[in-house]
């Protein structure tokens, strides 16, 4: 059993991913589509806290509830009755992984008309939430063969020696096999007598008699109900008149009655069948909420849990992995199908998860089935073609697929558990693998891609097994410069070794300069003895030119005397394409791919955003550079699939500068536009990030872009800028009450919420003074009276328009407030071949407009050594307003510098009053006609200008 599976991200449906059997470096950056997960549902895990009351208060705090109300959401624990495995169980069943704390897992259902991705971004709070993800859908792994008349079980039963195994055991009624699937024909005559009954529950009395959190769950549970679009759990896992028959077929293979003169024979006919329905009643082949089904099965005492469903993706659901780890920690074995897309199982989940037993399909001649997946993550094979079993309405038919193969192994595992009742799930898996028949010579093209061999139940029940060294806890991978350090806990799950154990890890020589390392235990490892190498980790050395973002396989070889075995671990390395810094009041994620706030395209789960005072203000942002709609490169959304552009390729990841010269902290990264296809300009963009950490210079990050033309073409009419979708959410209205404005004086585009004009402001300033500014304020939805640009995507024509139209479109929305974005840019400029230019922007946050104006002015001072003010008026103390606050009448003094002009500006940036003066150092103003409130006075003098806040009562 490949106990440690790829540490990928989430699951999707079966999308073919053709990969060679021998895994090489793979580009792991993929996206899922909205159809691949439940609508209006989000899952999250809170960060652990010692005091439950603190944890509970955090999710019911006003701040989190405000965000929840924005999407009309309701939050509830996924496992409200979670109880960790007892210490007694941990003591008697050693060699089990530590149980995750499922009480930290919550599900949010929301009604607002927003995407799941947007809901995730709105809700995510890194200080509170460990991870947040969609609730993924899966497909069942069954096909209809070309020969529907085939009805003979005998050939495959004899192949796996089931007929002879039954002379030893037909299973025990004490062994429970859970089938997490589309449900069951509960009245099928070949199954009805073997259905597990919860005798602690009284049927149909409407009371949770056994206090397990489920009312009247006598014959199993249905987590979905009639429709996947609106899951409504109930206590009836029957498929109904139109339900999908997949679960019934799988269940018959595992546990149909034997010697009853009816139909067929299941592999473990004397065991009990726990039915857990995760499909709806419509007959579609999608299932959902497998994580709940697996935990439910484990808590109901299931020893074997079959999951004949999955999909292909490099993404990995952490909630599902925690559910599987939890079931494993309770001694259960989770068995899953490898998939039916004839591809490598590198991207197939849940078969790629840690602690599951993945099953491929072979025919009756032990050749790989044409549809079956294969690969390093496959643990074992079983017949999966032309398998006769039960279907709906009390009938029988032939089906094929890795679902059928998985069911056969589940039945075999139940027989092993029946003979060896003290064996844990991990031990049962190793027994089945160790006693399987070698079929590699019959499948030379697939190497070890079909697992250890094809299951042989008789051998599993009769043979003495060798040792079985495996990793039984999460591996720890630490990348330090050019060294990869590897540590874990290794357990001998079966027989004692006759010598100390040597553990060797081998990596691919393509990427490792030193591609192997080994360590040897100081003594033999008895059965269930463990060895942890955290103090002396295995080490591999990367080559200097090792790529980023690649998936590879590490092979662990275990030797002890005559015993030898291997275990493959698929990992992604050099995979962080972002850097999160928190050196001042702004926590911000910087992406290697030309973004600020998030990692890559729609993967908002990666990265911390841009956070100020624990509020995430930025939904997404990206760099754009172009000279026309057809010659424009960017890292923002688009109007065509996949709806985001990834035109920039990092050649130097963002790293800290060892000896910063200007700022307190400096970082640098380099990208090219090599991934832009026909839009490519041949540019290299080196970005220097400047961060100061002392007031008053601690509310911004400066981005200095040095843009070099590496092509042979002269580029004229170039523009460069940043698109940003700000979400300033200080109160219940959230981002739907935002406004976007432009401050011409400071070359500053900013966004704020009209609910709290003295709360959070966010913006982007053009710091460079030698290039013309560009600004375009945008509404995110189609609103009457406003230009509709973003509601149907962001086309290249629209992107170039926003970059090249100057600053005339400087307000969004025209009136009122809504969800807004902005483009802050510069241009035009020209780049000859090999020529460079430098354009500098700054992401600025603050408490109000004056605050971000002050920050912008400070940036000029820091970068250019001068501000918009001369030294004679370089501090605000040189300009006084008295009295302040006032009733509308006050005096302005400069202390000697001549005032040329006075402006009064509202909090939204609107000009309220202009007064021109000549050679005066003081001025009496009467503003009693203005409403009470907060305003800004901007004084233009012979030495420059300065802004001060005034309060009129």
N, C-alpha and C positions, 0 to 999 in steps of 0.2 A: 504493500500500500504506500503510495506516495504521500506521506503524512504531511508534507509541507508543500503547499501549492502556490501558484504565482500570487505575489502581492500586487494584484492589479486593482482596478477601481470599481466599476459597476457592471451589471449584466444587461444585455438587450436580447431581442429576439434572434432567431437563427438567420444571421447574415453571413453568407459564405465568405470565408477568408482563406484563400488557397496558400498554404505554407508547406515548405518541404518538411519531411519527417525529422531530419537533423536540424535543430533550431539554430539559426544564425541571428545576428543582430536584426531586430525588427523595429520599425517606426511604430511606436505605441500610441501616437496621438490620434484618437478617433473620437467621434461624437455619437451620441445616441439621438434618436428622434423622439418627438413627443408621443408618437403612437406606441412607443416601447415601454411606457410606464403608465400607472394609473393617473387619470386626470384629477386635478384638485386634491392631490395628496402629497404630503412631504413627511419624511422620516428624519428624526434627529436623535443624537446622543448628547446628553449634557456632560459637561466636564465633571468628574467625580469630586465630591466635597465631603468632608468628614461629617458635617452636620446636615442632616436631611432637611431641617427647617430652613437652613440657608439656601439649599438647592431649590426647595419648593418655592421659597419667596422669590427667587430669581426669575422663574418662569411665569410667576403671577405678578411680577413687578409692573408698575405703570408703564415703564419703557417698553418691555416686551409685549404687554397687552396692547399698547398702542400700535405696535407693528403688526400684531395679530389682527387687530380690528381693521387695518388697512386692506387686508385681503379677505375679510369676513371669515376668519378662521376660528376653529375650535381645536384645542390641544388636549390630548389624553394619553396616559401611559399605554404602551403597546402590551405590556405584561404586568397588569396591576396586581396580580397574585404571585409574582415571582418570589421564589424561595431558593436561595443558593443551595447547592448540594451539601449534604451534612458532612461534618468532619468524620463521622463513622464511615460514610461511603468513601471519602478520600483516603481513609486509612486502610480499608479493606481492598480497594481497587487502585493500587499505585500505578504509576505510568500513565496517568491521565493528565490532560492539559488542565490548567487552571480555568475555572468557570468564569466567564465574563459577567459583569454586573448588569443584568437585563433591566433592572429597575431604572436605569438611566435612559432607556429608550422610550421615545415619545412619537406619536403620530399626530399630524395636523391635517385636518380636512378643511378646505376653504371653498368659498362660494364665489369669490370675486372673479371677474373675467380677465385673469392674468395667467400667463404660462407658468408651468411648474418651475422653470429656470428663474423666472422673475420672482416668484414667491420665495424661492430659496435665497435669493440675494436680499430680498426685503427682510427676511427673518434672521439671516445669519448674524450672529454676534460672537466673534471669536473669544471674547472674555467669558462667555457662558456655555457655548456649544462646542463640543469636541469635533463633531462632523454633522453634516446635514445633506440629505440625498433624496432622490425620487423613490417611489415604490414601484419597482420594476415588474413588468409582465414577462412571462415565459411561454414557450410552446411545448406541447407534448411531443414525444419522439417516436411516433408510430407512423407506418406507411401501410398501404394496401398492396399486397403482392399481385403479380400477374396471374397466378394460378389460384383462384378463389375456391376451387374444389378440393384442394389438398387438405386432408383431415387426419393425418396420421401423426400422433405424438411420438410413437415408439422410437423413431430414428434418433431424435435429439435427446430423449431420455436415456437411451442406451449409450449415446456418445458421452454423456457426462456421468455415466454409471449411477444414475438415480435409482434404477430398478434394483441394483445390488445394495445401494445405500439404505434402501427402505427395510432391508433385512436387519439393519443395525438400529435405525430409528426412523420413524415417520414424523418425528417432531414431538414436542411436549406442549400441553395446553398451558403450561406456565410461561411459555415463550410468546411474546407479543410482537407481531410484525405490523408496523404502521405503513399504510399506503397513502401518501400525500399526493393526491391526483384529482381527477375531474369528478370523483364521486363513484357511486356503485349502484347497480341494480340490486337493491337490498333484498328483493324477494327471489333472486335467482336460486333455483333448487340446488345448484352445485356449490353455493356459497353461504346460504342462509345459516347453516348450522355451525359455521366456523367464525362468524362475526363476533368480535370481542364485545362483551357486555360489561358495562360499568355497574357492578352490583351495589356500589355505595350510593348510587343515585336512584331515586324512585321516579319511574317514568310518568311524564305528563302531569306532575302535580304543581308545576310552576315554581318550584323551590330548588335552590342550589343545595341539595342535601349534604354533599360532601365538601362544600365550601372550597371548590377548586376554581370558582369564577365562571362556571358554565352551568346554565340551568337545564336540567333534564337531558344531559349528554350521556344517555344510556348506551346508544349504538354508534357513538362517534360524534363528529361535529362538522358543520358546514361554515367556512369562513367567508363565503362569498354570497350565497343566496341565489337569487334569480338573475342578477345582472352584474357584470364586472364594472359597469359605469356607476353603480351605486351599491357597493358591497353591504349586505345586510346579513350578518351571521345568524344561524339558527341551529337547531339540534337534529336536523334531518339531512344526512349526507347522500340521500338517494338522488339519482340523476334525473328522475321525472320522465315525462313523456318524450322530451326533445333533447335531453342531455347528451353530452359527449361520452361515448362508450369506452374511451381509452382506459379510464380507471378500472372499469369492470374487466377488461381484457387482461390488464396487468395483474389484478387481484387473483384472477383464476389461475394464472401461471404460478403464482406464489402458493396459493392455499386452497384450491378447489378440493372438495372432499374426495377421498379415495375409497374404493371398494363399496360404493353405494349404488352401483348399477345405473348411475346417471352420468352422462357426459364424459368429462375428462378427469385427469388426476393432477393435482397441484404438487409442487415440489415438497412442501412442508404441510401436508394435509391435516396434521393433528395440532398445529399451532393456531393461535388466535389472530384474527385479522382486525386491526384497528383502522377504521375508515375515516380519513380526514379529507374533506372536500375543499379544493381551492379553485375549482372551475365553476362557471355559472351554468344555468339551465338551458342555454340557447343552443348548445351543440358545437360552439367554436372550440378550437384547440388551444386557446390561451388559458393560462392559469396565473394567479396572483397570490401574494401574501404567503408564499412558501415559508418565510421566516416564522410566521405565527404557527403554521402547521407543524413545523419541525419541533419547536419548543413545546407545543401542546402534546405532541406524541411522546416526547421525552418525559414530560411531567406526568403523563398517564402510565408511564412504566414501560414504554416500547423499548425492546432490545435491538430491533432492526428497523430502520426507517428507510423506505424506498422513495426516491425522488426521480421519477422517469420524466424529467422535463428540463428545459434549459434554453440557452441561446448563445450566440457567438458574439463576443465583444472583448476588447482589452480592458473594459471597465468592470469594476468589481464592487458589489454591494457590501458595505461593511456591516450593515444590519444582518444580512443573510449569513455572512461569515461568523458573526457572533452567535447567531442561532445554532449553527452547526457546531461551533466550538462548545457551546453550552450542552448540546445533546451528547457530544463526545465525552465531556467531563462527567456526565452521569452514567457513562458506561455503554452508551448506545453506539451503533454503527450506522452511518448514513451512506447509502449506496445510490449512485446516480448514473444515468445514461451518458455516454460519451458524446452523443449527438449524431445527426443523420445527414450532414452536409459534405461528407467525404473530405474533410479538412483536418488540419492539425488541431488537437485539443488545447493548444496554447491559449486560444481565445474563447474556449467553451466553458461556460459556467452553468451550474455549480460544479461541474466535474473538475474544474481547475482550482477549486477551493481547498484550503487546508483541511485535513482530516476526513475527507470523503473518499469513498472507494469508487473509482470511475471504471465503467464497463463498456468495452467495445463489442461489436457484433461480428461473428464469423458464421459461415455456412456449415453444413453437415460434413464437409471435407476439411474443415478447419482453415479455410481460406477467408481472408477478410471480406466481409460483405461490401458490395460496391458502394453502398450508401454510408457506411460506418465511418465516423471520425476515428482518428488514431493519434499517436504522438507520445511525447515524454510524460504527459500527465495521466495516461491510461494505466490502470493497475492490473486489469485482468480482462479476459475475453469470455464470451459465452455465446451459444447459438442464438441467433436473432432473426433468422429467416423462416418464413412459412410456419409460424408457431400457432397451433390451434389453442384457443382458449374461449372463455365465456364472453358474451356480449350482452347487450340489453335485451329485455323481454324474454329472458330465460333461454336465449339461443346461444349458438357457438359459431365462430368463424375464425379464419386464418388471418393473421396480421404479421407484420415484420417491422423491425426497427431496433435501435439500441435500447428502447424502452423494454422490449421483450427480453433482451439479454440482461439488462439490469434486474428485471424481475426474477430471472432464473438464479442469478447470484444472490439475490435477497433470500430466495427460498433455501439455497444452499447454506447461507450464513445462519439461517434459523435452525437448520439441522445440526450445525456445529455447536450453536449455543445450547441446543437441547442435550447434546451429549456432554458438553463441557459447560455447565451452567455458571461456573465462576469466571469464565473467560470474559474479558472486556471486549468492546467492539473493535478496538485497535488490534487486539490479539486474534480475534476471529478473522479479520482481514489478512493478517500475516499467515495464518494457517491456510486459508484458501489460496493465497498466492504461492506459498511454499510447496503445496501439493498439487498445483495445476500442471497440466501437460504442456510440454514445450512445443510450440507450433511455429517457432521462428523460421525453421528451415522451409516451411510451407509458405512463408510470407517474406521472402528475402528482401523485398523492396521497402519493407517497413521497419526493419531492425527491431528495436524494442517497443515499437509504436503500438503494439497490441497488448502491452503489459507483460506480466511474468509468464503467462500462458493461458490455456483454455481451462476453465474450471473442471475439476474432477471430484465429485462429491464423495465417492467411495474412498479415495486416497485421503481426503480431508478428515474422514472419520476413523481412519485406520492407521495412518502412518505417523511415525515419530518425527516431529519437526525439528529443524536445526535452530540455532539462534536467529534472532531477527533484530538487528540494530536499526533504529529509526529515530529521527528527530521527533520529539513529542512536545515541544514548546515552540513558540514563534522564534524564527531565526532573527538574530540581530546583525544587521549589515551597517557598518560604519565606513564611510568614505573619507579618508584623511589624505588630502593632496593626491598623490598617485598610488595610495595603498587602500585596498579593500580588506577590512577586518570582518571575520565571520565567526559568530559564536552562537551556540544553542545548547539545549539539553538533549542528550542522546540516551535512549532507553533500550535495553535488551528485552524485547517483548515476549520471547519464547525461551528455548532451552539455554542452559548455562553455556558460556563459552569455555573452551579448553585452554585458552591463552589470552593474554592482554589483547585489547582491541586497538588496531591502528585505523584511524579515520583520516582519509585523504580527500582533499577537495581539488578538483581539476576544472579550470576554466578554458574558454576557447583561446587558442594561441593567437588568433587574429587580433584580439583586443588586450591580451595580457602579456607583458614582457616576462614576468614570472607567473607561470600558468598553473602551478600546483604547489600544495603545501600539505603537511601531514602532522598528526599528533598521535601519541600512543598512551593508552591508559596505563596506570601504574600496576594494575592487577587485572585478573579475569573479571568479566561482568556476568554475575549470576542472573537468573531470570528475574526480570523487573528491576534490576539494578540500573542506576542512572549515572551519567557522567556529564558534567557541565564544563565547558572550556572558556567561560567568559574571562577568566584571568589570563588565559593564554590563547587568544583567538587565532584561528587560521588566517593567513595573510596571502593575498595575491597582489601583484603590482601591475597597474595599468600601463599600457604603452602611451607614449607621449601624445600620439594623434588619435587616441580613443574617441569615438563619437559620443555626442550627448544623445539622450533619449533613445536608448536601445534596450531591447529585451534579449537576454541570453540565458543559457542553461549552465548551472553549476552542477557537476557530477560528484557525488560523495560516494567513495568506495570504502567499504568496511571489511577488514580482514582480522580473523582470529583463528590461528591454526589452519585447519582445512576449510573453515567457513569463509565465504566471500559473497558479498552482495553489494548492490549499488542503489543509490537513491538520487533522483534528479530533482533539482530545485530551479524553477524558472523565476528569474528576477529581472526587474528593470533597474538599470544603473545609470548614473549620470543623468538622472531624470528631472531634477529640479530645474525648470527653466524660468525661475523667478527668484527674487530676493526680497524678503520683507524686512524693512528697517523701522526702528522706533527709537530714534535718537533725539527727538524733540517732542513737541506736543502733537505731532502728526505721525501716526503709524501708517505706512504705505507699502504696498507691494509693487515692485518694479519688475516687469516681464522682460525676458531676453528677446521677445518677439515684437517689441515696439508698442507696449501697452503700459498703462499705469492702473493699478487697482486689482487686476485679475490676471490669471496665468495665461490662458489661451482661449480664443474664440468664445464659445458658449460655456466653457468650463469654469463658471464663476465659483465653483467649489474650491478651486485652487487659488489661494491668495487671501489676503486680509482686507482687500479694498483700500480705501483711503479713510482713515478713522480719526475723528477729532472729538475729544471728550466723550469717548465710548460710543459715538454715533458714526455709523458708516455712511458717508456723504456721497460716494461715487459708485454708480452702478457699473459703468464701463467707460473706457476711453482708449483711444488709439491714435497713432501718428498717421498723417496723410501727406504725401508729396506728389505733385503732378504739374504738368504743363498743358494738359487737355484731358477730356474725359476718357480718351483711349490710351493715354500715356500717364496713368496715375497709379501709384502704389500706396497701399494702406494696410492697416491692421484693425479695421472696424467692420461693422455690419454691412451687408450688401442686400441686393434685391433678388439674388438668384442662389440656388443651392450651392454650397451648404450655408448660405446666408451670413457668412463672415469671411473676410479676406485674411489670409495668412501670408502676405507677400514678403515679409521680412524673415531672413534666415540669420541666426546669430553665428558670427565667426569668433566672437569673444564673449563669453557669458559675463553678466554683470558681476563684478567683484570689487571688493574694497581696495582703495588706493592706499598703499602702505604709508607713504609720507605725504599727507595732504598739504597743499601749499596755500590754499585760499580759505577753505571752509574748515569747520571742526571735523567734518567727515566728508570724504569724497569717494565716489564709486564710478566705474567706467565700464561700458559695454559697447560692442560693435555689431552692427547688422549690415547685411546687403539686401538688395531687392531681387535676389536670385530666384525667388519662388513666385515672381509676378507674371511669368509667362510672357504673352505678347505686350503686356503693359510695362514691361521692365524698362527702366531708364539707365541701368548700369551705375547705380549709386552705392556708395558706402557711407553709412551714417555712424559716426562715433559720438556717443553721448556721454557727457560728464555730468554726474549728479552731485550737487552741492547741498550740504545740510549743516546748519548751525544749531547749536543746542542751548544757547543762552538767551534769555530775554534781552531786548525785544525781538530778536531774530529767530524765533523758535516756532513759527507757525507756517512754514513754507518749505518747499523743496525746489531747487532750481535745476533745470535741464538744459544744458548747453550742447546743442547739436552741431557737429562739424560735418558738413555734407560735402562729399567728394565725388566728382564725376569720373568714374573709372572707365567710361566708354570712349569711343573715338568721335562721338557726336557732340556738337555744341547744343546745350539745352537752353533755350530762351523762354521767357515767360513762365518761369518756375514759381510755384507757391508751396509753402510748407506750413503745416499747422496741426493742431490737436482737436479732435472731436471728443466731447465729454458729455456723458449722460449723468447729470447730477441728480441725486435724490436727497434733498435736505428735509429731514423728517423730524421736526422737533415736537410734533403733537399728533393728534389722531388723524388729521387730514393728510398728513404725510406728503409724499412727492406730488400728489394731485393739487397741492396748493402752492406750487413753486412758480417763481417768475425768473426769467433770464434778462439781464440788462448789460449795458456797455458803458464804461466810464472812459471817455475819450482822453481825458487828462492823464490818467494812469495807464492807458492802453490795457484795460482790465475788463474781461468778461466775467460776470459773477452771477450766482444763483442763490436765492434765499426763499424762505417760506413766508407768505404773507400772514401766517398765524402768529409768527414770532419774529418780528423784524429786528429784535435785539438778541436773537439767539445765534444759530450757526449760519455762516455765509461760506460759500466755496467758490473758487474761481480760478481762471488761468490768465496770467499777465504775459504780454509780449515785452520782454526785457530789452531786447535789441532796439537801439535807437536809430540805426542806419538803414532801416527798411520799413516800408509802409505796412501798417497794421491791416488785418482783415478780421471781421467779426460777423457771425451769423447766428442769431438766436432762433431756436427751433422748438416747435411743439411736437410732442411724441405721438399724439393722436390727431385724427382728422376733426378739427374744430372749426365751425363756421366763422368766417372772417379772418382766419389765419392761413398762411401758406401751408399746404399739405405736402410735406417732403418725407417724413419718416414713417408715417402710418402704414405704408405699403413697401417698406424696405428703404434702403439708401443706395440709390444707383450711382454709377460713376459720373453721370451728367450732373446729378445733384451734389455730389461731393465736390466736383470742380467748381460748381456755381458758388457753394458756400465758402470756398477758399479764395475765390477771385473777384468777389463782388464788393470789396471794400467793407465799410462799416455801416452802411445805410440800414440794413435789416438788424437793428440793434435792440429790439424788444420782443419778447415772447412770453405769454400770449399778448395779443394787441390789447385785450382787456381781461380783467379777472386773473385767474391762476390755474395752472394745470401741471402735468408732468412735462418737463422741458429738457432740452439739450442745447449745446452750443458748439460752435467751431471758432477757435481763436487761431489766427494764422498770420503769415507775413509774405510779402511779395509785391510785385514780381521781381525776380532776380535772374541772372544768367550765369551758367556754368560752362566754361570751355572744357575740353578734355583735360583731365588731370587737375583741374582747378577745384578749389574748395571755398566754402563760405561758412560762416558760423552764425547760427540763429539761436537765440536763447529764450526759453519760456520758463514760467514758474507756476506751480500749483500752490495756491494760497488759500488758507482758511482763517476764520476769525469769528468774533462774536457779533460783529455788525459791520456796516459799510466802512465806517471810519477805521475800524480795526484792520480790514484787509487793504484799505488804501495805505495805511501806515506801514503795513508789512511790505507792500509793493514798493513804497518809497525807500524802505530799508534795504531792499534787494538792490536797487540802483546804487545806493551808497556802498554796499558791500562789494559789488562786482565792478563798478566803474570808478569807485573812489569818490564819487560825487553823487548828490541827489538832485532832485529838481529844485532844491533850495541852495542858495549860496551860504557860505559859513556864517554870514552875518545874521541869517535867519534859519539856522540849521536845527534849532530846537523849538518845540512848541511853546516853551516858556517865554519866548520872545514876543508872542502874540497873546494878549489877554482880552478876555470878555468879562465885563462886569456890569451888573451882577449876572451870575449864571448858576442855577436856573433863574428865570426872570418872567415878568408878566408880558413880555413883548417889546419892552424898551430896554436898551443896553448900549454900552459903549465898547468900541473895539480900539485897542492901542497896539502899536508895533514896537514901541520903544526906540523910535528914531528912523526906522526904515520907511520909505515913502510908499503909501498904498496907492495902487493904480486902479484896482477893480475889486469889487466884492460880489460873491455869489452865495445865495442861500439854496441849499439842495435838500430835497426830501429823502426819506429813507429808501424809497424806490429808485432814487437817482434822478428824479424829476427836478427841473430847474424852477424854483419858486420866485426868485428875485435876482435881478442884476442891477448893480449900482456902480457907475463909473465915477472915478474921482481923479483929481490931479494934485500931486505934491502935498499929500496930507498924511500925517502920522497917526491920526485918530479919527474916529467917525462915530456919531451917534445915530442909532438905528431905531425905528419904531415899526415893529412887526405885529402889532396887535390885531391886524386883520387875519393873520394866519391862525389856523386851529391849534389848540394845545397839542404838544407832542415833541418828538425829538427831531432835530434838523442838523445839518452840517453847514458851517460857514467856511467858505473857501476864500482866502485873501490872496490876491495877486499883487506882488510888490516889485519894486526895482531889484530885489534880491532873489526873486522866485515866488513860490506860493506855499501856503500852508493851510491845512484843514483842521478845524476844531469843531467839536460837538457842542450844540446849544440845546437847552431844554426850555420850552415855552409852556408855562403853566396856565 
